[in-house]
Amino acid sequence: MLEAYDAYWQASVAAQRGDPDPQLFSGSTGDALVELELKVARSSQEGGVVREGAPTITAVDVEITGEEALVFSCVDHSTWLMPGAGGTPPGVVPTTLRMEQVDGAWLVMENVESDPSRTC
């Protein structure tokens, strides 16, 4: 399961660095989330802004219920910058991704609101 989780993050980083190729997400991410990720990446790229670096992900915790799982983590955006975008990176953000087991494989399906009791 965590292999798909890691592959999703690697694909997201690559897409937002200027490579919005749907194949990056193959085998790790559900279609709706792939479309959202590519939309964000293409919009940034068209605006002339692509990210540099990569987020640092820590404190990964998994809760599995049947064929669904919630993966909680702390994602540090300070090392994943958008030069020229202005503003301050959000820093460390509690992040929750919902995963589902589909045809025997775990896929990241969506980014969901984190439980407010989870802090980083």
Phi and psi restraints in degrees (range 20) as a CNS / XPLOR table:
assign (resid 1 and name C) (resid 2 and name N)
       (resid 2 and name CA) (resid 2 and name C) 1.0 -68.4 20.0 2
assign (resid 2 and name N) (resid 2 and name CA)
       (resid 2 and name C) (resid 3 and name N) 1.0 -19.7 20.0 2
assign (resid 2 and name C) (resid 3 and name N)
       (resid 3 and name CA) (resid 3 and name C) 1.0 -64.6 20.0 2
assign (resid 3 and name N) (resid 3 and name CA)
       (resid 3 and name C) (resid 4 and name N) 1.0 -41.9 20.0 2
assign (resid 3 and name C) (resid 4 and name N)
       (resid 4 and name CA) (resid 4 and name C) 1.0 -67.7 20.0 2
assign (resid 4 and name N) (resid 4 and name CA)
       (resid 4 and name C) (resid 5 and name N) 1.0 -39.0 20.0 2
assign (resid 4 and name C) (resid 5 and name N)
       (resid 5 and name CA) (resid 5 and name C) 1.0 -60.4 20.0 2
assign (resid 5 and name N) (resid 5 and name CA)
       (resid 5 and name C) (resid 6 and name N) 1.0 -48.5 20.0 2
assign (resid 5 and name C) (resid 6 and name N)
       (resid 6 and name CA) (resid 6 and name C) 1.0 -63.9 20.0 2
assign (resid 6 and name N) (resid 6 and name CA)
       (resid 6 and name C) (resid 7 and name N) 1.0 -40.8 20.0 2
assign (resid 6 and name C) (resid 7 and name N)
       (resid 7 and name CA) (resid 7 and name C) 1.0 -63.9 20.0 2
assign (resid 7 and name N) (resid 7 and name CA)
       (resid 7 and name C) (resid 8 and name N) 1.0 -38.0 20.0 2
assign (resid 7 and name C) (resid 8 and name N)
       (resid 8 and name CA) (resid 8 and name C) 1.0 -58.9 20.0 2
assign (resid 8 and name N) (resid 8 and name CA)
       (resid 8 and name C) (resid 9 and name N) 1.0 -48.4 20.0 2
assign (resid 8 and name C) (resid 9 and name N)
       (resid 9 and name CA) (resid 9 and name C) 1.0 -63.7 20.0 2
assign (resid 9 and name N) (resid 9 and name CA)
       (resid 9 and name C) (resid 10 and name N) 1.0 -40.8 20.0 2
assign (resid 9 and name C) (resid 10 and name N)
       (resid 10 and name CA) (resid 10 and name C) 1.0 -61.7 20.0 2
assign (resid 10 and name N) (resid 10 and name CA)
       (resid 10 and name C) (resid 11 and name N) 1.0 -41.7 20.0 2
assign (resid 10 and name C) (resid 11 and name N)
       (resid 11 and name CA) (resid 11 and name C) 1.0 -66.9 20.0 2
assign (resid 11 and name N) (resid 11 and name CA)
       (resid 11 and name C) (resid 12 and name N) 1.0 -41.8 20.0 2
assign (resid 11 and name C) (resid 12 and name N)
       (resid 12 and name CA) (resid 12 and name C) 1.0 -62.1 20.0 2
assign (resid 12 and name N) (resid 12 and name CA)
       (resid 12 and name C) (resid 13 and name N) 1.0 -43.5 20.0 2
assign (resid 12 and name C) (resid 13 and name N)
       (resid 13 and name CA) (resid 13 and name C) 1.0 -62.2 20.0 2
assign (resid 13 and name N) (resid 13 and name CA)
       (resid 13 and name C) (resid 14 and name N) 1.0 -47.7 20.0 2
assign (resid 13 and name C) (resid 14 and name N)
       (resid 14 and name CA) (resid 14 and name C) 1.0 -61.8 20.0 2
assign (resid 14 and name N) (resid 14 and name CA)
       (resid 14 and name C) (resid 15 and name N) 1.0 -42.7 20.0 2
assign (resid 14 and name C) (resid 15 and name N)
       (resid 15 and name CA) (resid 15 and name C) 1.0 -62.6 20.0 2
assign (resid 15 and name N) (resid 15 and name CA)
       (resid 15 and name C) (resid 16 and name N) 1.0 -43.5 20.0 2
assign (resid 15 and name C) (resid 16 and name N)
       (resid 16 and name CA) (resid 16 and name C) 1.0 -78.6 20.0 2
assign (resid 16 and name N) (resid 16 and name CA)
       (resid 16 and name C) (resid 17 and name N) 1.0 -9.1 20.0 2
assign (resid 16 and name C) (resid 17 and name N)
       (resid 17 and name CA) (resid 17 and name C) 1.0 -88.1 20.0 2
assign (resid 17 and name N) (resid 17 and name CA)
       (resid 17 and name C) (resid 18 and name N) 1.0 1.6 20.0 2
assign (resid 17 and name C) (resid 18 and name N)
       (resid 18 and name CA) (resid 18 and name C) 1.0 113.8 20.0 2
assign (resid 18 and name N) (resid 18 and name CA)
       (resid 18 and name C) (resid 19 and name N) 1.0 13.8 20.0 2
assign (resid 18 and name C) (resid 19 and name N)
       (resid 19 and name CA) (resid 19 and name C) 1.0 -122.0 20.0 2
assign (resid 19 and name N) (resid 19 and name CA)
       (resid 19 and name C) (resid 20 and name N) 1.0 72.0 20.0 2
assign (resid 19 and name C) (resid 20 and name N)
       (resid 20 and name CA) (resid 20 and name C) 1.0 -78.0 20.0 2
assign (resid 20 and name N) (resid 20 and name CA)
       (resid 20 and name C) (resid 21 and name N) 1.0 65.4 20.0 2
assign (resid 20 and name C) (resid 21 and name N)
       (resid 21 and name CA) (resid 21 and name C) 1.0 -99.9 20.0 2
assign (resid 21 and name N) (resid 21 and name CA)
       (resid 21 and name C) (resid 22 and name N) 1.0 119.2 20.0 2
assign (resid 21 and name C) (resid 22 and name N)
       (resid 22 and name CA) (resid 22 and name C) 1.0 -58.7 20.0 2
assign (resid 22 and name N) (resid 22 and name CA)
       (resid 22 and name C) (resid 23 and name N) 1.0 -26.0 20.0 2
assign (resid 22 and name C) (resid 23 and name N)
       (resid 23 and name CA) (resid 23 and name C) 1.0 -64.2 20.0 2
assign (resid 23 and name N) (resid 23 and name CA)
       (resid 23 and name C) (resid 24 and name N) 1.0 -22.5 20.0 2
assign (resid 23 and name C) (resid 24 and name N)
       (resid 24 and name CA) (resid 24 and name C) 1.0 -58.0 20.0 2
assign (resid 24 and name N) (resid 24 and name CA)
       (resid 24 and name C) (resid 25 and name N) 1.0 -32.5 20.0 2
assign (resid 24 and name C) (resid 25 and name N)
       (resid 25 and name CA) (resid 25 and name C) 1.0 -93.0 20.0 2
assign (resid 25 and name N) (resid 25 and name CA)
       (resid 25 and name C) (resid 26 and name N) 1.0 -2.3 20.0 2
assign (resid 25 and name C) (resid 26 and name N)
       (resid 26 and name CA) (resid 26 and name C) 1.0 -58.8 20.0 2
assign (resid 26 and name N) (resid 26 and name CA)
       (resid 26 and name C) (resid 27 and name N) 1.0 127.8 20.0 2
assign (resid 26 and name C) (resid 27 and name N)
       (resid 27 and name CA) (resid 27 and name C) 1.0 83.1 20.0 2
assign (resid 27 and name N) (resid 27 and name CA)
       (resid 27 and name C) (resid 28 and name N) 1.0 -0.9 20.0 2
assign (resid 27 and name C) (resid 28 and name N)
       (resid 28 and name CA) (resid 28 and name C) 1.0 -127.8 20.0 2
assign (resid 28 and name N) (resid 28 and name CA)
       (resid 28 and name C) (resid 29 and name N) 1.0 -17.1 20.0 2
assign (resid 28 and name C) (resid 29 and name N)
       (resid 29 and name CA) (resid 29 and name C) 1.0 -138.3 20.0 2
assign (resid 29 and name N) (resid 29 and name CA)
       (resid 29 and name C) (resid 30 and name N) 1.0 139.4 20.0 2
assign (resid 29 and name C) (resid 30 and name N)
       (resid 30 and name CA) (resid 30 and name C) 1.0 -70.3 20.0 2
assign (resid 30 and name N) (resid 30 and name CA)
       (resid 30 and name C) (resid 31 and name N) 1.0 154.0 20.0 2
assign (resid 30 and name C) (resid 31 and name N)
       (resid 31 and name CA) (resid 31 and name C) 1.0 -55.3 20.0 2
assign (resid 31 and name N) (resid 31 and name CA)
       (resid 31 and name C) (resid 32 and name N) 1.0 -44.4 20.0 2
assign (resid 31 and name C) (resid 32 and name N)
       (resid 32 and name CA) (resid 32 and name C) 1.0 -62.4 20.0 2
assign (resid 32 and name N) (resid 32 and name CA)
       (resid 32 and name C) (resid 33 and name N) 1.0 -40.6 20.0 2
assign (resid 32 and name C) (resid 33 and name N)
       (resid 33 and name CA) (resid 33 and name C) 1.0 -71.6 20.0 2
assign (resid 33 and name N) (resid 33 and name CA)
       (resid 33 and name C) (resid 34 and name N) 1.0 -35.3 20.0 2
assign (resid 33 and name C) (resid 34 and name N)
       (resid 34 and name CA) (resid 34 and name C) 1.0 -59.1 20.0 2
assign (resid 34 and name N) (resid 34 and name CA)
       (resid 34 and name C) (resid 35 and name N) 1.0 -47.5 20.0 2
assign (resid 34 and name C) (resid 35 and name N)
       (resid 35 and name CA) (resid 35 and name C) 1.0 -60.3 20.0 2
assign (resid 35 and name N) (resid 35 and name CA)
       (resid 35 and name C) (resid 36 and name N) 1.0 -42.6 20.0 2
assign (resid 35 and name C) (resid 36 and name N)
       (resid 36 and name CA) (resid 36 and name C) 1.0 -63.9 20.0 2
assign (resid 36 and name N) (resid 36 and name CA)
       (resid 36 and name C) (resid 37 and name N) 1.0 -46.4 20.0 2
assign (resid 36 and name C) (resid 37 and name N)
       (resid 37 and name CA) (resid 37 and name C) 1.0 -60.0 20.0 2
assign (resid 37 and name N) (resid 37 and name CA)
       (resid 37 and name C) (resid 38 and name N) 1.0 -43.3 20.0 2
assign (resid 37 and name C) (resid 38 and name N)
       (resid 38 and name CA) (resid 38 and name C) 1.0 -69.7 20.0 2
assign (resid 38 and name N) (resid 38 and name CA)
       (resid 38 and name C) (resid 39 and name N) 1.0 -35.7 20.0 2
assign (resid 38 and name C) (resid 39 and name N)
       (resid 39 and name CA) (resid 39 and name C) 1.0 -61.5 20.0 2
assign (resid 39 and name N) (resid 39 and name CA)
       (resid 39 and name C) (resid 40 and name N) 1.0 -45.9 20.0 2
assign (resid 39 and name C) (resid 40 and name N)
       (resid 40 and name CA) (resid 40 and name C) 1.0 -62.8 20.0 2
assign (resid 40 and name N) (resid 40 and name CA)
       (resid 40 and name C) (resid 41 and name N) 1.0 -46.2 20.0 2
assign (resid 40 and name C) (resid 41 and name N)
       (resid 41 and name CA) (resid 41 and name C) 1.0 -63.4 20.0 2
assign (resid 41 and name N) (resid 41 and name CA)
       (resid 41 and name C) (resid 42 and name N) 1.0 -44.3 20.0 2
assign (resid 41 and name C) (resid 42 and name N)
       (resid 42 and name CA) (resid 42 and name C) 1.0 -66.9 20.0 2
assign (resid 42 and name N) (resid 42 and name CA)
       (resid 42 and name C) (resid 43 and name N) 1.0 -40.8 20.0 2
assign (resid 42 and name C) (resid 43 and name N)
       (resid 43 and name CA) (resid 43 and name C) 1.0 -60.8 20.0 2
assign (resid 43 and name N) (resid 43 and name CA)
       (resid 43 and name C) (resid 44 and name N) 1.0 -45.1 20.0 2
assign (resid 43 and name C) (resid 44 and name N)
       (resid 44 and name CA) (resid 44 and name C) 1.0 -63.4 20.0 2
assign (resid 44 and name N) (resid 44 and name CA)
       (resid 44 and name C) (resid 45 and name N) 1.0 -44.4 20.0 2
assign (resid 44 and name C) (resid 45 and name N)
       (resid 45 and name CA) (resid 45 and name C) 1.0 -63.1 20.0 2
assign (resid 45 and name N) (resid 45 and name CA)
       (resid 45 and name C) (resid 46 and name N) 1.0 -42.8 20.0 2
assign (resid 45 and name C) (resid 46 and name N)
       (resid 46 and name CA) (resid 46 and name C) 1.0 -64.1 20.0 2
assign (resid 46 and name N) (resid 46 and name CA)
       (resid 46 and name C) (resid 47 and name N) 1.0 -30.9 20.0 2
assign (resid 46 and name C) (resid 47 and name N)
       (resid 47 and name CA) (resid 47 and name C) 1.0 -82.3 20.0 2
assign (resid 47 and name N) (resid 47 and name CA)
       (resid 47 and name C) (resid 48 and name N) 1.0 1.2 20.0 2
assign (resid 47 and name C) (resid 48 and name N)
       (resid 48 and name CA) (resid 48 and name C) 1.0 77.5 20.0 2
assign (resid 48 and name N) (resid 48 and name CA)
       (resid 48 and name C) (resid 49 and name N) 1.0 18.2 20.0 2
assign (resid 48 and name C) (resid 49 and name N)
       (resid 49 and name CA) (resid 49 and name C) 1.0 -122.1 20.0 2
assign (resid 49 and name N) (resid 49 and name CA)
       (resid 49 and name C) (resid 50 and name N) 1.0 118.9 20.0 2
assign (resid 49 and name C) (resid 50 and name N)
       (resid 50 and name CA) (resid 50 and name C) 1.0 -127.3 20.0 2
assign (resid 50 and name N) (resid 50 and name CA)
       (resid 50 and name C) (resid 51 and name N) 1.0 151.6 20.0 2
assign (resid 50 and name C) (resid 51 and name N)
       (resid 51 and name CA) (resid 51 and name C) 1.0 -75.2 20.0 2
assign (resid 51 and name N) (resid 51 and name CA)
       (resid 51 and name C) (resid 52 and name N) 1.0 155.0 20.0 2
assign (resid 51 and name C) (resid 52 and name N)
       (resid 52 and name CA) (resid 52 and name C) 1.0 -123.6 20.0 2
assign (resid 52 and name N) (resid 52 and name CA)
       (resid 52 and name C) (resid 53 and name N) 1.0 151.4 20.0 2
assign (resid 52 and name C) (resid 53 and name N)
       (resid 53 and name CA) (resid 53 and name C) 1.0 80.5 20.0 2
assign (resid 53 and name N) (resid 53 and name CA)
       (resid 53 and name C) (resid 54 and name N) 1.0 -156.7 20.0 2
assign (resid 53 and name C) (resid 54 and name N)
       (resid 54 and name CA) (resid 54 and name C) 1.0 -155.8 20.0 2
assign (resid 54 and name N) (resid 54 and name CA)
       (resid 54 and name C) (resid 55 and name N) 1.0 153.7 20.0 2
assign (resid 54 and name C) (resid 55 and name N)
       (resid 55 and name CA) (resid 55 and name C) 1.0 -71.6 20.0 2
assign (resid 55 and name N) (resid 55 and name CA)
       (resid 55 and name C) (resid 56 and name N) 1.0 155.6 20.0 2
assign (resid 55 and name C) (resid 56 and name N)
       (resid 56 and name CA) (resid 56 and name C) 1.0 -102.9 20.0 2
assign (resid 56 and name N) (resid 56 and name CA)
       (resid 56 and name C) (resid 57 and name N) 1.0 124.2 20.0 2
assign (resid 56 and name C) (resid 57 and name N)
       (resid 57 and name CA) (resid 57 and name C) 1.0 -112.7 20.0 2
assign (resid 57 and name N) (resid 57 and name CA)
       (resid 57 and name C) (resid 58 and name N) 1.0 124.6 20.0 2
assign (resid 57 and name C) (resid 58 and name N)
       (resid 58 and name CA) (resid 58 and name C) 1.0 -134.5 20.0 2
assign (resid 58 and name N) (resid 58 and name CA)
       (resid 58 and name C) (resid 59 and name N) 1.0 174.9 20.0 2
assign (resid 58 and name C) (resid 59 and name N)
       (resid 59 and name CA) (resid 59 and name C) 1.0 52.8 20.0 2
assign (resid 59 and name N) (resid 59 and name CA)
       (resid 59 and name C) (resid 60 and name N) 1.0 45.7 20.0 2
assign (resid 59 and name C) (resid 60 and name N)
       (resid 60 and name CA) (resid 60 and name C) 1.0 -73.4 20.0 2
assign (resid 60 and name N) (resid 60 and name CA)
       (resid 60 and name C) (resid 61 and name N) 1.0 129.7 20.0 2
assign (resid 60 and name C) (resid 61 and name N)
       (resid 61 and name CA) (resid 61 and name C) 1.0 -137.4 20.0 2
assign (resid 61 and name N) (resid 61 and name CA)
       (resid 61 and name C) (resid 62 and name N) 1.0 133.3 20.0 2
assign (resid 61 and name C) (resid 62 and name N)
       (resid 62 and name CA) (resid 62 and name C) 1.0 -117.2 20.0 2
assign (resid 62 and name N) (resid 62 and name CA)
       (resid 62 and name C) (resid 63 and name N) 1.0 134.9 20.0 2
assign (resid 62 and name C) (resid 63 and name N)
       (resid 63 and name CA) (resid 63 and name C) 1.0 -121.6 20.0 2
assign (resid 63 and name N) (resid 63 and name CA)
       (resid 63 and name C) (resid 64 and name N) 1.0 116.3 20.0 2
assign (resid 63 and name C) (resid 64 and name N)
       (resid 64 and name CA) (resid 64 and name C) 1.0 -106.2 20.0 2
assign (resid 64 and name N) (resid 64 and name CA)
       (resid 64 and name C) (resid 65 and name N) 1.0 132.5 20.0 2
assign (resid 64 and name C) (resid 65 and name N)
       (resid 65 and name CA) (resid 65 and name C) 1.0 -131.6 20.0 2
assign (resid 65 and name N) (resid 65 and name CA)
       (resid 65 and name C) (resid 66 and name N) 1.0 100.1 20.0 2
assign (resid 65 and name C) (resid 66 and name N)
       (resid 66 and name CA) (resid 66 and name C) 1.0 63.9 20.0 2
assign (resid 66 and name N) (resid 66 and name CA)
       (resid 66 and name C) (resid 67 and name N) 1.0 -120.9 20.0 2
assign (resid 66 and name C) (resid 67 and name N)
       (resid 67 and name CA) (resid 67 and name C) 1.0 -99.1 20.0 2
assign (resid 67 and name N) (resid 67 and name CA)
       (resid 67 and name C) (resid 68 and name N) 1.0 15.5 20.0 2
assign (resid 67 and name C) (resid 68 and name N)
       (resid 68 and name CA) (resid 68 and name C) 1.0 -124.1 20.0 2
assign (resid 68 and name N) (resid 68 and name CA)
       (resid 68 and name C) (resid 69 and name N) 1.0 153.6 20.0 2
assign (resid 68 and name C) (resid 69 and name N)
       (resid 69 and name CA) (resid 69 and name C) 1.0 -146.9 20.0 2
assign (resid 69 and name N) (resid 69 and name CA)
       (resid 69 and name C) (resid 70 and name N) 1.0 149.5 20.0 2
assign (resid 69 and name C) (resid 70 and name N)
       (resid 70 and name CA) (resid 70 and name C) 1.0 -112.6 20.0 2
assign (resid 70 and name N) (resid 70 and name CA)
       (resid 70 and name C) (resid 71 and name N) 1.0 130.3 20.0 2
assign (resid 70 and name C) (resid 71 and name N)
       (resid 71 and name CA) (resid 71 and name C) 1.0 -115.1 20.0 2
assign (resid 71 and name N) (resid 71 and name CA)
       (resid 71 and name C) (resid 72 and name N) 1.0 113.2 20.0 2
assign (resid 71 and name C) (resid 72 and name N)
       (resid 72 and name CA) (resid 72 and name C) 1.0 -96.7 20.0 2
assign (resid 72 and name N) (resid 72 and name CA)
       (resid 72 and name C) (resid 73 and name N) 1.0 142.1 20.0 2
assign (resid 72 and name C) (resid 73 and name N)
       (resid 73 and name CA) (resid 73 and name C) 1.0 -157.6 20.0 2
assign (resid 73 and name N) (resid 73 and name CA)
       (resid 73 and name C) (resid 74 and name N) 1.0 167.8 20.0 2
assign (resid 73 and name C) (resid 74 and name N)
       (resid 74 and name CA) (resid 74 and name C) 1.0 -106.7 20.0 2
assign (resid 74 and name N) (resid 74 and name CA)
       (resid 74 and name C) (resid 75 and name N) 1.0 119.8 20.0 2
assign (resid 74 and name C) (resid 75 and name N)
       (resid 75 and name CA) (resid 75 and name C) 1.0 -111.5 20.0 2
assign (resid 75 and name N) (resid 75 and name CA)
       (resid 75 and name C) (resid 76 and name N) 1.0 116.3 20.0 2
assign (resid 75 and name C) (resid 76 and name N)
       (resid 76 and name CA) (resid 76 and name C) 1.0 -92.4 20.0 2
assign (resid 76 and name N) (resid 76 and name CA)
       (resid 76 and name C) (resid 77 and name N) 1.0 109.7 20.0 2
assign (resid 76 and name C) (resid 77 and name N)
       (resid 77 and name CA) (resid 77 and name C) 1.0 -85.2 20.0 2
assign (resid 77 and name N) (resid 77 and name CA)
       (resid 77 and name C) (resid 78 and name N) 1.0 -5.1 20.0 2
assign (resid 77 and name C) (resid 78 and name N)
       (resid 78 and name CA) (resid 78 and name C) 1.0 -67.8 20.0 2
assign (resid 78 and name N) (resid 78 and name CA)
       (resid 78 and name C) (resid 79 and name N) 1.0 -16.0 20.0 2
assign (resid 78 and name C) (resid 79 and name N)
       (resid 79 and name CA) (resid 79 and name C) 1.0 -105.6 20.0 2
assign (resid 79 and name N) (resid 79 and name CA)
       (resid 79 and name C) (resid 80 and name N) 1.0 10.9 20.0 2
assign (resid 79 and name C) (resid 80 and name N)
       (resid 80 and name CA) (resid 80 and name C) 1.0 -130.2 20.0 2
assign (resid 80 and name N) (resid 80 and name CA)
       (resid 80 and name C) (resid 81 and name N) 1.0 80.8 20.0 2
assign (resid 80 and name C) (resid 81 and name N)
       (resid 81 and name CA) (resid 81 and name C) 1.0 -96.8 20.0 2
assign (resid 81 and name N) (resid 81 and name CA)
       (resid 81 and name C) (resid 82 and name N) 1.0 154.9 20.0 2
assign (resid 81 and name C) (resid 82 and name N)
       (resid 82 and name CA) (resid 82 and name C) 1.0 -117.5 20.0 2
assign (resid 82 and name N) (resid 82 and name CA)
       (resid 82 and name C) (resid 83 and name N) 1.0 83.7 20.0 2
assign (resid 82 and name C) (resid 83 and name N)
       (resid 83 and name CA) (resid 83 and name C) 1.0 -56.0 20.0 2
assign (resid 83 and name N) (resid 83 and name CA)
       (resid 83 and name C) (resid 84 and name N) 1.0 136.6 20.0 2
assign (resid 83 and name C) (resid 84 and name N)
       (resid 84 and name CA) (resid 84 and name C) 1.0 84.6 20.0 2
assign (resid 84 and name N) (resid 84 and name CA)
       (resid 84 and name C) (resid 85 and name N) 1.0 -6.2 20.0 2
assign (resid 84 and name C) (resid 85 and name N)
       (resid 85 and name CA) (resid 85 and name C) 1.0 -81.6 20.0 2
assign (resid 85 and name N) (resid 85 and name CA)
       (resid 85 and name C) (resid 86 and name N) 1.0 -18.3 20.0 2
assign (resid 85 and name C) (resid 86 and name N)
       (resid 86 and name CA) (resid 86 and name C) 1.0 76.4 20.0 2
assign (resid 86 and name N) (resid 86 and name CA)
       (resid 86 and name C) (resid 87 and name N) 1.0 169.2 20.0 2
assign (resid 86 and name C) (resid 87 and name N)
       (resid 87 and name CA) (resid 87 and name C) 1.0 77.4 20.0 2
assign (resid 87 and name N) (resid 87 and name CA)
       (resid 87 and name C) (resid 88 and name N) 1.0 -179.3 20.0 2
assign (resid 87 and name C) (resid 88 and name N)
       (resid 88 and name CA) (resid 88 and name C) 1.0 -109.1 20.0 2
assign (resid 88 and name N) (resid 88 and name CA)
       (resid 88 and name C) (resid 89 and name N) 1.0 134.3 20.0 2
assign (resid 88 and name C) (resid 89 and name N)
       (resid 89 and name CA) (resid 89 and name C) 1.0 -57.4 20.0 2
assign (resid 89 and name N) (resid 89 and name CA)
       (resid 89 and name C) (resid 90 and name N) 1.0 150.2 20.0 2
assign (resid 89 and name C) (resid 90 and name N)
       (resid 90 and name CA) (resid 90 and name C) 1.0 -68.6 20.0 2
assign (resid 90 and name N) (resid 90 and name CA)
       (resid 90 and name C) (resid 91 and name N) 1.0 -8.7 20.0 2
assign (resid 90 and name C) (resid 91 and name N)
       (resid 91 and name CA) (resid 91 and name C) 1.0 77.5 20.0 2
assign (resid 91 and name N) (resid 91 and name CA)
       (resid 91 and name C) (resid 92 and name N) 1.0 -142.9 20.0 2
assign (resid 91 and name C) (resid 92 and name N)
       (resid 92 and name CA) (resid 92 and name C) 1.0 -88.7 20.0 2
assign (resid 92 and name N) (resid 92 and name CA)
       (resid 92 and name C) (resid 93 and name N) 1.0 125.6 20.0 2
assign (resid 92 and name C) (resid 93 and name N)
       (resid 93 and name CA) (resid 93 and name C) 1.0 -125.2 20.0 2
assign (resid 93 and name N) (resid 93 and name CA)
       (resid 93 and name C) (resid 94 and name N) 1.0 128.2 20.0 2
assign (resid 93 and name C) (resid 94 and name N)
       (resid 94 and name CA) (resid 94 and name C) 1.0 -65.1 20.0 2
assign (resid 94 and name N) (resid 94 and name CA)
       (resid 94 and name C) (resid 95 and name N) 1.0 130.3 20.0 2
assign (resid 94 and name C) (resid 95 and name N)
       (resid 95 and name CA) (resid 95 and name C) 1.0 -131.3 20.0 2
assign (resid 95 and name N) (resid 95 and name CA)
       (resid 95 and name C) (resid 96 and name N) 1.0 138.1 20.0 2
assign (resid 95 and name C) (resid 96 and name N)
       (resid 96 and name CA) (resid 96 and name C) 1.0 -127.3 20.0 2
assign (resid 96 and name N) (resid 96 and name CA)
       (resid 96 and name C) (resid 97 and name N) 1.0 125.8 20.0 2
assign (resid 96 and name C) (resid 97 and name N)
       (resid 97 and name CA) (resid 97 and name C) 1.0 -113.9 20.0 2
assign (resid 97 and name N) (resid 97 and name CA)
       (resid 97 and name C) (resid 98 and name N) 1.0 135.1 20.0 2
assign (resid 97 and name C) (resid 98 and name N)
       (resid 98 and name CA) (resid 98 and name C) 1.0 -94.4 20.0 2
assign (resid 98 and name N) (resid 98 and name CA)
       (resid 98 and name C) (resid 99 and name N) 1.0 131.9 20.0 2
assign (resid 98 and name C) (resid 99 and name N)
       (resid 99 and name CA) (resid 99 and name C) 1.0 -119.5 20.0 2
assign (resid 99 and name N) (resid 99 and name CA)
       (resid 99 and name C) (resid 100 and name N) 1.0 152.7 20.0 2
assign (resid 99 and name C) (resid 100 and name N)
       (resid 100 and name CA) (resid 100 and name C) 1.0 -132.2 20.0 2
assign (resid 100 and name N) (resid 100 and name CA)
       (resid 100 and name C) (resid 101 and name N) 1.0 149.2 20.0 2
assign (resid 100 and name C) (resid 101 and name N)
       (resid 101 and name CA) (resid 101 and name C) 1.0 -91.0 20.0 2
assign (resid 101 and name N) (resid 101 and name CA)
       (resid 101 and name C) (resid 102 and name N) 1.0 118.3 20.0 2
assign (resid 101 and name C) (resid 102 and name N)
       (resid 102 and name CA) (resid 102 and name C) 1.0 -123.7 20.0 2
assign (resid 102 and name N) (resid 102 and name CA)
       (resid 102 and name C) (resid 103 and name N) 1.0 120.7 20.0 2
assign (resid 102 and name C) (resid 103 and name N)
       (resid 103 and name CA) (resid 103 and name C) 1.0 50.4 20.0 2
assign (resid 103 and name N) (resid 103 and name CA)
       (resid 103 and name C) (resid 104 and name N) 1.0 41.4 20.0 2
assign (resid 103 and name C) (resid 104 and name N)
       (resid 104 and name CA) (resid 104 and name C) 1.0 83.2 20.0 2
assign (resid 104 and name N) (resid 104 and name CA)
       (resid 104 and name C) (resid 105 and name N) 1.0 -2.2 20.0 2
assign (resid 104 and name C) (resid 105 and name N)
       (resid 105 and name CA) (resid 105 and name C) 1.0 -117.6 20.0 2
assign (resid 105 and name N) (resid 105 and name CA)
       (resid 105 and name C) (resid 106 and name N) 1.0 141.9 20.0 2
assign (resid 105 and name C) (resid 106 and name N)
       (resid 106 and name CA) (resid 106 and name C) 1.0 -83.1 20.0 2
assign (resid 106 and name N) (resid 106 and name CA)
       (resid 106 and name C) (resid 107 and name N) 1.0 133.2 20.0 2
assign (resid 106 and name C) (resid 107 and name N)
       (resid 107 and name CA) (resid 107 and name C) 1.0 -128.5 20.0 2
assign (resid 107 and name N) (resid 107 and name CA)
       (resid 107 and name C) (resid 108 and name N) 1.0 140.7 20.0 2
assign (resid 107 and name C) (resid 108 and name N)
       (resid 108 and name CA) (resid 108 and name C) 1.0 -76.5 20.0 2
assign (resid 108 and name N) (resid 108 and name CA)
       (resid 108 and name C) (resid 109 and name N) 1.0 124.3 20.0 2
assign (resid 108 and name C) (resid 109 and name N)
       (resid 109 and name CA) (resid 109 and name C) 1.0 -105.0 20.0 2
assign (resid 109 and name N) (resid 109 and name CA)
       (resid 109 and name C) (resid 110 and name N) 1.0 -36.9 20.0 2
assign (resid 109 and name C) (resid 110 and name N)
       (resid 110 and name CA) (resid 110 and name C) 1.0 -165.5 20.0 2
assign (resid 110 and name N) (resid 110 and name CA)
       (resid 110 and name C) (resid 111 and name N) 1.0 157.8 20.0 2
assign (resid 110 and name C) (resid 111 and name N)
       (resid 111 and name CA) (resid 111 and name C) 1.0 -92.3 20.0 2
assign (resid 111 and name N) (resid 111 and name CA)
       (resid 111 and name C) (resid 112 and name N) 1.0 122.5 20.0 2
assign (resid 111 and name C) (resid 112 and name N)
       (resid 112 and name CA) (resid 112 and name C) 1.0 -116.2 20.0 2
assign (resid 112 and name N) (resid 112 and name CA)
       (resid 112 and name C) (resid 113 and name N) 1.0 161.7 20.0 2
assign (resid 112 and name C) (resid 113 and name N)
       (resid 113 and name CA) (resid 113 and name C) 1.0 -63.6 20.0 2
assign (resid 113 and name N) (resid 113 and name CA)
       (resid 113 and name C) (resid 114 and name N) 1.0 133.0 20.0 2
assign (resid 113 and name C) (resid 114 and name N)
       (resid 114 and name CA) (resid 114 and name C) 1.0 -76.3 20.0 2
assign (resid 114 and name N) (resid 114 and name CA)
       (resid 114 and name C) (resid 115 and name N) 1.0 147.6 20.0 2
assign (resid 114 and name C) (resid 115 and name N)
       (resid 115 and name CA) (resid 115 and name C) 1.0 -59.2 20.0 2
assign (resid 115 and name N) (resid 115 and name CA)
       (resid 115 and name C) (resid 116 and name N) 1.0 126.4 20.0 2
assign (resid 115 and name C) (resid 116 and name N)
       (resid 116 and name CA) (resid 116 and name C) 1.0 -60.3 20.0 2
assign (resid 116 and name N) (resid 116 and name CA)
       (resid 116 and name C) (resid 117 and name N) 1.0 -19.2 20.0 2
assign (resid 116 and name C) (resid 117 and name N)
       (resid 117 and name CA) (resid 117 and name C) 1.0 -77.9 20.0 2
assign (resid 117 and name N) (resid 117 and name CA)
       (resid 117 and name C) (resid 118 and name N) 1.0 -13.0 20.0 2
assign (resid 117 and name C) (resid 118 and name N)
       (resid 118 and name CA) (resid 118 and name C) 1.0 -88.0 20.0 2
assign (resid 118 and name N) (resid 118 and name CA)
       (resid 118 and name C) (resid 119 and name N) 1.0 119.0 20.0 2
assign (resid 118 and name C) (resid 119 and name N)
       (resid 119 and name CA) (resid 119 and name C) 1.0 -125.7 20.0 2
assign (resid 119 and name N) (resid 119 and name CA)
       (resid 119 and name C) (resid 120 and name N) 1.0 163.2 20.0 2
